[in-house]
Amino acid sequence: MIKILILGSNFGSEAYLKALDKISIKKDITISSPNILKKKINYPRLKKNKNYKKLIKKNIYDLIICATTPKIQNQFLDFFFNIHKYKRIKTRLMLEKPLSYNFNNIFKIIEKLKKKKIFFNQNYIFPKIDVWSKFCKFILKKKVSKINYTWKFRQAYFINKKKTWKTDHDKGGGIILYYMSHIIFNLLKIDKRIYFDKIILLEKTNNFITRIKLSLRLQKIKVIVDININSLKTYHKLEAIEVNQKKHMLQNSTKDWTKNFELISEKKIIKKTIDSRVDLTKKNINELIKFNTKKNDYKEFLNTVRKSYKFLQIIEKNIYV
C-alpha cells in the first residue's frame, strides 16, 4: 500500500488523480486544498482535507504530489524541509515547474533536495512522448547542423482576459520561467552541452513578453528557438536540418500540446502519436517511484533540472540588462 497526498484540487484531480488511477498498485490517496470539501471528485475511497500541514505532521507519505502555483509550492517545500529536520522521512516528491517563483529560491530548493537526499521529479511530459524520444535519438544519429524549435499558441489570458500567474513573471510565470523551461529541458535531452548565443526578437503585450526568438548552440548544432504565447496559429514544431539540407520534422497542430505529433521526413509521415497528458503524467510518477540512488538515472535527471534553470537564468539576464 502506497500512501499518497495530492496538494491542489484542479490539476491535482484532472491529471494526477487520473494518472494514479492507471497505476496498478494499492493506494491510499488524500487530496488537499482550501476548497476541497466543496468539490465533487468521483474517485472511490478518496480522502479530503483542507489543511496539508496537519496531515504531514501526523502522517508519513510515500509520495506527495504538489499541483499548485510556484508560490504555494515554495511555501509547501519550506514547511516540508522543516519537518524533515526532526522526522525521518523517505517521502518522494512530484513537483510542478517552475520549482519556485524566482531563480534564487529555485537553486536553494535544488540544493536542499540534494543535501537531504529527497527524491523528486518534475512533470515534464514531452520527453515521455514515445515519438518525441525517438526523434531526439534520431537527431543524434544524423549529421544535423541546425534545429528550428517553434512553439506558437494563444495563452488563455488573451482569450478570456482573465489574469493568471502563468503570465506573471513575479509569480513564477511568464514566457521564460514557465513556458521556455519546457523547451530548454527538452533540448537538454538531446545534448547537455548547451550554450547561449543571442536574443533575436522580443515582443511585448500589456507590459509582459509574449514572444521571444533566440539562438543558442547544442555543441555543433545551431538552434533557433521561437516561442509565441499570443499567436493566432497553434503548433509545436521541432525541425532538424542535416548538413546536406535534408529536413526532418516533428510537429503537432492541436490545442492539446501532447497529442497528434507527426514525425515527418522528406514529406512522408513516419509515425504519429496519440499520447495523452494523463498517460505521460503516469510515466513520470512511475519514474519517480523507481528512481534509485545507486543508479545514474536520478543523478542525470537532477543535473538536467539544475542546468535547465541555470540556462533560463542566463536568458533572463540577457533580456533584463
Secondary structure as GFF3:
##gff-version 3
##sequence-region A 1 321
A	DSSP	beta_strand	2	7	.	.	.	ID=ss1
A	DSSP	alpha_helix	11	11	.	.	.	ID=ss2
A	DSSP	pi_helix	12	17	.	.	.	ID=ss3
A	DSSP	alpha_helix	18	21	.	.	.	ID=ss4
A	DSSP	beta_strand	27	32	.	.	.	ID=ss5
A	DSSP	three_ten_helix	36	38	.	.	.	ID=ss6
A	DSSP	beta_strand	47	49	.	.	.	ID=ss7
A	DSSP	alpha_helix	52	58	.	.	.	ID=ss8
A	DSSP	beta_strand	63	66	.	.	.	ID=ss9
A	DSSP	alpha_helix	70	86	.	.	.	ID=ss10
A	DSSP	beta_strand	92	95	.	.	.	ID=ss11
A	DSSP	alpha_helix	103	115	.	.	.	ID=ss12
A	DSSP	beta_strand	120	122	.	.	.	ID=ss13
A	DSSP	three_ten_helix	126	128	.	.	.	ID=ss14
A	DSSP	alpha_helix	130	141	.	.	.	ID=ss15
A	DSSP	beta_strand	144	154	.	.	.	ID=ss16
A	DSSP	alpha_helix	156	160	.	.	.	ID=ss17
A	DSSP	three_ten_helix	165	167	.	.	.	ID=ss18
A	DSSP	three_ten_helix	169	171	.	.	.	ID=ss19
A	DSSP	pi_helix	175	180	.	.	.	ID=ss20
A	DSSP	alpha_helix	181	188	.	.	.	ID=ss21
A	DSSP	beta_strand	194	205	.	.	.	ID=ss22
A	DSSP	beta_strand	208	218	.	.	.	ID=ss23
A	DSSP	beta_strand	221	228	.	.	.	ID=ss24
A	DSSP	beta_strand	230	242	.	.	.	ID=ss25
A	DSSP	beta_strand	247	252	.	.	.	ID=ss26
A	DSSP	beta_strand	262	265	.	.	.	ID=ss27
A	DSSP	beta_strand	268	272	.	.	.	ID=ss28
A	DSSP	alpha_helix	277	290	.	.	.	ID=ss29
A	DSSP	alpha_helix	296	319	.	.	.	ID=ss30
###
